[in-house]
Amino acid sequence: MGFNSWYAVGSEVTEKFMKDNVAVLLKSGLANKGYRYVNVDEGWMKGRNESTGMFYEDLEMFPSGMKGFGEWVHNKGLLYGLYTSRGIAQCCTAAYVKRCVPSKRSGIYPEGSNGFEENDAQFFANAGADFLKEDSCGASEDHAVAYGDYARMRDALNRTGRSILFSLCGWHPWYAPVGLSLANSWRISGDGNDWRAHLDGINKMAAITRWTGPGGWNDPDFLMGPPGPKAVGGQNELQSKAQMSLWCIFPAPLFISMDLTQASSNLMEIWGNQEAIAINQDRAARAGKRLVGGNLTLGRTDKSPTSTSSTTNIWAKQLDDGAWAMVFINTGPVAVDIVCDVPTCIAKMGLANVGVTLHLRDIWVRADIGSVPADSGISVKNVSSNAGVVFLRVTPSFQEQELLQLV
Ligand code: GLA
C-alpha cells in the first residue's frame, strides 16, 4: 500500500510534489492506515552516463538527489520506491524526452536497465529504495526474454543484500503465475488510465486471481481519482469506489496515484475506509472469485444476447474469520437489482442448504443492514449505473436453536 506519482503528474514529478503528497498521507491518517510506500515513477532521471554507466539524476526535479530524498522519506517513517524499465530505453513522454541526455544505445530516450542490472540495483540500494518498479518499455515482448530480463534484475536486487520489494510492470496476464518466481508483484494489464481501461484489468483478473498470495501479487494497476491539471488519467468518484471495492476483493496492491492535495474528502474516505482495507489485507489472503457474470462492459456497445459479457458481476472472497466479502457491481447505463441466488451464487460459497443465516454489513455505508437466511439468497436493490457498487461483509451463523439441536 502506498502512493505513486504516475497518474497525478506523469513524468513531470518533482521533489516538491512528492513532499506535498507525503504531507497529506501523514496528516490524513492514510499512512497510519497502511499507505506507507512513497514511490516515484518515471521522470526522476535524465539518462545514463555512457562512460561510467551511472544514471544522471535530474537535480532540477529532485534537488536533494534520489538518495537525499529517500532519506527524507525514511525520516518521515515511510518507505521509498524508485522506477526503471527493463528495456534498452526507458518509457518517455514528449515533455520528458526534452530534458533527457541522448545515448548511442537508446537515441533520444533515456537508457533503460537492460544489461545494467547489477549497476542499477546497486544504485537503488544505495539510494535507500525499499521498492522498485521495473517497467517494460523499450523491451522485447517475447515471454522467455521478458522473464529473463526480470530474473536478471531480481538476482541483482537480491545480491545487494537490501530488502527491496520488486514490482514488475509487464502489462500482461501471462506474468501469472510465473511472476511469483520473478518478483513480488506483476502488472497483469495495460495502463489503467480510465474506467474503461480498468474494466479490462478487472476482466483479466477474473481468470488469474487464484495465483496470488503472500510474497507475490497480481497487480491490475493503481487506484485513481478524477483527472487533475497535470494528470495522465482519471475517473469519477463512483468509479474510484468500485475500483477500491474490487481491489480489496482480488486482493491487489493499493497504490493511490493522484495528487492527494486535490483529493476530495469522499475519495479520502474511500481509500481510508478501514473495513475495506482490512478486507484487502486479510490474513488468509484468499483469492477473490467472480461468482456471477462474465466480462464487464459499459453495456452500450455490447447488446448480443449470446455474448459472454455482462454489465453486472458478483465477486466474493472468504476471509480469515470465515466471513465473506462480496462486491455487487453494475457497469451498465441504468440502475439494476443484482441477486446472489442460491443455485448460481450462494451454492458456490458452500452456503446452500446448510441452514445458516447471513448477517450483512455494508462497508461503504458503514452499517449493519440486516440478516437473511442463506437459502433465500442476497438481493441488492437499485445498484446505480456506470460503476455503481455495493460492498458487503457477510457473516454466516447458525441460529441458537439450530445449534442446540446439533449438540
Ligand atoms: C508504462 C507503465 C505506467 C507508467 C508509464 C511511465 O506505461 O505501465 O505505469 O510507469 O509507463 O511512462
Boltz pocket constraint, residues with backbone or C-beta under 6 A from the ligand:
constraints:
  - pocket:
      binder: B
      contacts: [[A, 6], [A, 41], [A, 42], [A, 91], [A, 92], [A, 93], [A, 135], [A, 137], [A, 169], [A, 189], [A, 190], [A, 191]]
      max_distance: 6.0
